[in-house]
Amino acid sequence: MPWNTRDTMSLKEEFIALALQPDSNKRELCRRFGISPQTAYKWLKRYAQQGREGLHEQSRRPLSSPRRTPPELETEVVALRQAHPAWGGRKISHVLRRCIAPSTVTNVLHRHTLILPPEKEAKKPWQRFEHEAPNDLWQMDFKGYFPTQQGQCHPLTVVDDHSRFNLAIQACANERKETVQEKLTEIFRRYGLPARINTDNGSPWGSPRNPGELSELGVWLVRLGIRLSFSRPYHPQTNGKNERFHRALKAEVLKGKHFHDLVEAQAAFDQWREIYNHHRPHEALGYQVPMERYRPSPWSFPEELEDFEYAMDDEVTKVYHSRFRFRKRYFRIAKGLAGHLIAIRPRPDSEVLYDVYFCHQLLRTIDLNNPDYGP
């Protein structure tokens, strides 16, 4: 995959962070990032000798120093707040390596009138949950579109549930299946495949009229071996980590900003994505950054899809339009499955109930006594 010049530095840092993780497969990472092993080991050597400065020519001043006087430290606090207006006392304190207490940071921000009264929000009960390992679950959605001078921008976002690592923020011109599939292919080639992806029921991944129904995009994802799950209608908290990511994106990138076109919006996304993944402390992670908890997936993206083989005991039938025939009865099925084979398996607790599968994905349960069409 060719690298865009706008985010080359970010990708270098990302490669280094993944390559330095225990038991990392450096050759596989080279393939996914589209670089030669010689280049990779050159970067690793420079990083070991010079740190991040070895990857670019610009010098970076240390964030903290034991000899810094209080006025200089206050200047650092103000600069961080001005660079990241949505960061509070805790985040700034951790970025400054805790050489200043969060409460002191807050006092400094108040003195410089850098804290505005918070917007009132209705309190909602919630319970934090995360999956045990990276790539167990990705959350995916579009952040509501906004206008640019050259047309609409639809930000496509993908977040890893365990690490909160952002796999992509893509400035898309639309929300069509072809656009999403192209962007996901780039993501899969670089990071591998997740075990499961959760989305809402909207287009292009689901069906608002029939929640949980597979779309053409969903069929492609299932054929890749990915399990799909869908948020409950009107319950965006099911995709809570991605919703939280969207709030941070709005506060730290989109609020009060206007972009000329998708290229300019993408440049802003790439710059902030590096901060979010590599530098922005995350309270839910014990003030780690997402990159410290993420690992690339062991499941590589297959360039060619193979036909799925069902079990010998499965009763297999073909989908026509939006229905299939079984035991002389007709039942509804997602129209995105037209032309594909599905498997029908009897339920062990009933003589008339059957589960319908596409590949590994359970689609629905049918009752022979209650077909969708006919008597």
PEBEL-V756311 format. One record per residue. N is the residue number from 0. RES is the residue in three letters. OMEGA is omega as a letter, one per 20 degrees, with the letter a starting at -180 (999 if undefined). Layout:
n=N res=RES omega=OMEGA
n=N res=RES omega=OMEGA
This chain:
n=0 res=MET omega=a
n=1 res=PRO omega=r
n=2 res=TRP omega=r
n=3 res=ASN omega=a
n=4 res=THR omega=a
n=5 res=ARG omega=a
n=6 res=ASP omega=a
n=7 res=THR omega=a
n=8 res=MET omega=r
n=9 res=SER omega=a
n=10 res=LEU omega=r
n=11 res=LYS omega=a
n=12 res=GLU omega=a
n=13 res=GLU omega=r
n=14 res=PHE omega=a
n=15 res=ILE omega=a
n=16 res=ALA omega=r
n=17 res=LEU omega=a
n=18 res=ALA omega=a
n=19 res=LEU omega=r
n=20 res=GLN omega=a
n=21 res=PRO omega=r
n=22 res=ASP omega=r
n=23 res=SER omega=r
n=24 res=ASN omega=a
n=25 res=LYS omega=r
n=26 res=ARG omega=r
n=27 res=GLU omega=r
n=28 res=LEU omega=r
n=29 res=CYS omega=a
n=30 res=ARG omega=a
n=31 res=ARG omega=a
n=32 res=PHE omega=r
n=33 res=GLY omega=r
n=34 res=ILE omega=r
n=35 res=SER omega=r
n=36 res=PRO omega=r
n=37 res=GLN omega=r
n=38 res=THR omega=a
n=39 res=ALA omega=a
n=40 res=TYR omega=r
n=41 res=LYS omega=r
n=42 res=TRP omega=a
n=43 res=LEU omega=r
n=44 res=LYS omega=r
n=45 res=ARG omega=r
n=46 res=TYR omega=r
n=47 res=ALA omega=a
n=48 res=GLN omega=a
n=49 res=GLN omega=a
n=50 res=GLY omega=a
n=51 res=ARG omega=a
n=52 res=GLU omega=r
n=53 res=GLY omega=a
n=54 res=LEU omega=r
n=55 res=HIS omega=a
n=56 res=GLU omega=a
n=57 res=GLN omega=r
n=58 res=SER omega=r
n=59 res=ARG omega=a
n=60 res=ARG omega=r
n=61 res=PRO omega=a
n=62 res=LEU omega=a
n=63 res=SER omega=r
n=64 res=SER omega=a
n=65 res=PRO omega=a
n=66 res=ARG omega=a
n=67 res=ARG omega=r
n=68 res=THR omega=a
n=69 res=PRO omega=r
n=70 res=PRO omega=r
n=71 res=GLU omega=r
n=72 res=LEU omega=r
n=73 res=GLU omega=r
n=74 res=THR omega=r
n=75 res=GLU omega=r
n=76 res=VAL omega=a
n=77 res=VAL omega=a
n=78 res=ALA omega=r
n=79 res=LEU omega=a
n=80 res=ARG omega=r
n=81 res=GLN omega=r
n=82 res=ALA omega=a
n=83 res=HIS omega=a
n=84 res=PRO omega=a
n=85 res=ALA omega=a
n=86 res=TRP omega=r
n=87 res=GLY omega=a
n=88 res=GLY omega=a
n=89 res=ARG omega=a
n=90 res=LYS omega=a
n=91 res=ILE omega=r
n=92 res=SER omega=a
n=93 res=HIS omega=r
n=94 res=VAL omega=r
n=95 res=LEU omega=r
n=96 res=ARG omega=r
n=97 res=ARG omega=r
n=98 res=CYS omega=r
n=99 res=ILE omega=a
n=100 res=ALA omega=r
n=101 res=PRO omega=a
n=102 res=SER omega=r
n=103 res=THR omega=r
n=104 res=VAL omega=a
n=105 res=THR omega=r
n=106 res=ASN omega=r
n=107 res=VAL omega=a
n=108 res=LEU omega=r
n=109 res=HIS omega=a
n=110 res=ARG omega=a
n=111 res=HIS omega=r
n=112 res=THR omega=r
n=113 res=LEU omega=r
n=114 res=ILE omega=r
n=115 res=LEU omega=r
n=116 res=PRO omega=a
n=117 res=PRO omega=r
n=118 res=GLU omega=a
n=119 res=LYS omega=r
n=120 res=GLU omega=r
n=121 res=ALA omega=r
n=122 res=LYS omega=a
n=123 res=LYS omega=r
n=124 res=PRO omega=r
n=125 res=TRP omega=r
n=126 res=GLN omega=a
n=127 res=ARG omega=r
n=128 res=PHE omega=r
n=129 res=GLU omega=r
n=130 res=HIS omega=a
n=131 res=GLU omega=a
n=132 res=ALA omega=r
n=133 res=PRO omega=r
n=134 res=ASN omega=r
n=135 res=ASP omega=a
n=136 res=LEU omega=r
n=137 res=TRP omega=r
n=138 res=GLN omega=a
n=139 res=MET omega=r
n=140 res=ASP omega=r
n=141 res=PHE omega=r
n=142 res=LYS omega=a
n=143 res=GLY omega=a
n=144 res=TYR omega=r
n=145 res=PHE omega=a
n=146 res=PRO omega=r
n=147 res=THR omega=r
n=148 res=GLN omega=a
n=149 res=GLN omega=a
n=150 res=GLY omega=a
n=151 res=GLN omega=r
n=152 res=CYS omega=r
n=153 res=HIS omega=a
n=154 res=PRO omega=r
n=155 res=LEU omega=a
n=156 res=THR omega=r
n=157 res=VAL omega=a
n=158 res=VAL omega=r
n=159 res=ASP omega=a
n=160 res=ASP omega=a
n=161 res=HIS omega=a
n=162 res=SER omega=a
n=163 res=ARG omega=r
n=164 res=PHE omega=r
n=165 res=ASN omega=a
n=166 res=LEU omega=r
n=167 res=ALA omega=r
n=168 res=ILE omega=a
n=169 res=GLN omega=r
n=170 res=ALA omega=a
n=171 res=CYS omega=r
n=172 res=ALA omega=a
n=173 res=ASN omega=a
n=174 res=GLU omega=a
n=175 res=ARG omega=a
n=176 res=LYS omega=a
n=177 res=GLU omega=r
n=178 res=THR omega=a
n=179 res=VAL omega=a
n=180 res=GLN omega=r
n=181 res=GLU omega=a
n=182 res=LYS omega=r
n=183 res=LEU omega=r
n=184 res=THR omega=r
n=185 res=GLU omega=a
n=186 res=ILE omega=a
n=187 res=PHE omega=a
n=188 res=ARG omega=a
n=189 res=ARG omega=a
n=190 res=TYR omega=a
n=191 res=GLY omega=a
n=192 res=LEU omega=r
n=193 res=PRO omega=r
n=194 res=ALA omega=a
n=195 res=ARG omega=r
n=196 res=ILE omega=r
n=197 res=ASN omega=r
n=198 res=THR omega=r
n=199 res=ASP omega=a
n=200 res=ASN omega=a
n=201 res=GLY omega=r
n=202 res=SER omega=j
n=203 res=PRO omega=a
n=204 res=TRP omega=a
n=205 res=GLY omega=a
n=206 res=SER omega=r
n=207 res=PRO omega=a
n=208 res=ARG omega=a
n=209 res=ASN omega=a
n=210 res=PRO omega=a
n=211 res=GLY omega=a
n=212 res=GLU omega=a
n=213 res=LEU omega=r
n=214 res=SER omega=r
n=215 res=GLU omega=r
n=216 res=LEU omega=r
n=217 res=GLY omega=r
n=218 res=VAL omega=r
n=219 res=TRP omega=a
n=220 res=LEU omega=r
n=221 res=VAL omega=r
n=222 res=ARG omega=r
n=223 res=LEU omega=a
n=224 res=GLY omega=a
n=225 res=ILE omega=r
n=226 res=ARG omega=a
n=227 res=LEU omega=r
n=228 res=SER omega=a
n=229 res=PHE omega=r
n=230 res=SER omega=r
n=231 res=ARG omega=r
n=232 res=PRO omega=r
n=233 res=TYR omega=r
n=234 res=HIS omega=a
n=235 res=PRO omega=a
n=236 res=GLN omega=r
n=237 res=THR omega=r
n=238 res=ASN omega=a
n=239 res=GLY omega=a
n=240 res=LYS omega=r
n=241 res=ASN omega=r
n=242 res=GLU omega=r
n=243 res=ARG omega=r
n=244 res=PHE omega=r
n=245 res=HIS omega=r
n=246 res=ARG omega=r
n=247 res=ALA omega=r
n=248 res=LEU omega=r
n=249 res=LYS omega=a
n=250 res=ALA omega=a
n=251 res=GLU omega=a
n=252 res=VAL omega=a
n=253 res=LEU omega=a
n=254 res=LYS omega=r
n=255 res=GLY omega=a
n=256 res=LYS omega=r
n=257 res=HIS omega=a
n=258 res=PHE omega=a
n=259 res=HIS omega=a
n=260 res=ASP omega=a
n=261 res=LEU omega=a
n=262 res=VAL omega=r
n=263 res=GLU omega=r
n=264 res=ALA omega=a
n=265 res=GLN omega=r
n=266 res=ALA omega=r
n=267 res=ALA omega=r
n=268 res=PHE omega=a
n=269 res=ASP omega=a
n=270 res=GLN omega=a
n=271 res=TRP omega=r
n=272 res=ARG omega=r
n=273 res=GLU omega=r
n=274 res=ILE omega=a
n=275 res=TYR omega=a
n=276 res=ASN omega=a
n=277 res=HIS omega=a
n=278 res=HIS omega=a
n=279 res=ARG omega=r
n=280 res=PRO omega=a
n=281 res=HIS omega=a
n=282 res=GLU omega=a
n=283 res=ALA omega=r
n=284 res=LEU omega=a
n=285 res=GLY omega=r
n=286 res=TYR omega=r
n=287 res=GLN omega=r
n=288 res=VAL omega=a
n=289 res=PRO omega=a
n=290 res=MET omega=r
n=291 res=GLU omega=a
n=292 res=ARG omega=a
n=293 res=TYR omega=r
n=294 res=ARG omega=r
n=295 res=PRO omega=a
n=296 res=SER omega=r
n=297 res=PRO omega=a
n=298 res=TRP omega=a
n=299 res=SER omega=r
n=300 res=PHE omega=r
n=301 res=PRO omega=a
n=302 res=GLU omega=r
n=303 res=GLU omega=a
n=304 res=LEU omega=r
n=305 res=GLU omega=r
n=306 res=ASP omega=a
n=307 res=PHE omega=r
n=308 res=GLU omega=r
n=309 res=TYR omega=a
n=310 res=ALA omega=a
n=311 res=MET omega=a
n=312 res=ASP omega=a
n=313 res=ASP omega=r
n=314 res=GLU omega=a
n=315 res=VAL omega=r
n=316 res=THR omega=a
n=317 res=LYS omega=r
n=318 res=VAL omega=r
n=319 res=TYR omega=a
n=320 res=HIS omega=a
n=321 res=SER omega=r
n=322 res=ARG omega=r
n=323 res=PHE omega=a
n=324 res=ARG omega=r
n=325 res=PHE omega=a
n=326 res=ARG omega=r
n=327 res=LYS omega=r
n=328 res=ARG omega=a
n=329 res=TYR omega=a
n=330 res=PHE omega=r
n=331 res=ARG omega=r
n=332 res=ILE omega=a
n=333 res=ALA omega=a
n=334 res=LYS omega=r
n=335 res=GLY omega=a
n=336 res=LEU omega=a
n=337 res=ALA omega=a
n=338 res=GLY omega=a
n=339 res=HIS omega=r
n=340 res=LEU omega=r
n=341 res=ILE omega=a
n=342 res=ALA omega=r
n=343 res=ILE omega=a
n=344 res=ARG omega=a
n=345 res=PRO omega=r
n=346 res=ARG omega=a
n=347 res=PRO omega=a
n=348 res=ASP omega=a
n=349 res=SER omega=r
n=350 res=GLU omega=a
n=351 res=VAL omega=a
n=352 res=LEU omega=a
n=353 res=TYR omega=r
n=354 res=ASP omega=a
n=355 res=VAL omega=a
n=356 res=TYR omega=r
n=357 res=PHE omega=a
n=358 res=CYS omega=a
n=359 res=HIS omega=a
n=360 res=GLN omega=r
n=361 res=LEU omega=a
n=362 res=LEU omega=a
n=363 res=ARG omega=r
n=364 res=THR omega=a
n=365 res=ILE omega=r
n=366 res=ASP omega=a
n=367 res=LEU omega=a
n=368 res=ASN omega=a
n=369 res=ASN omega=r
n=370 res=PRO omega=a
n=371 res=ASP omega=r
n=372 res=TYR omega=r
n=373 res=GLY omega=a
n=374 res=PRO omega=999
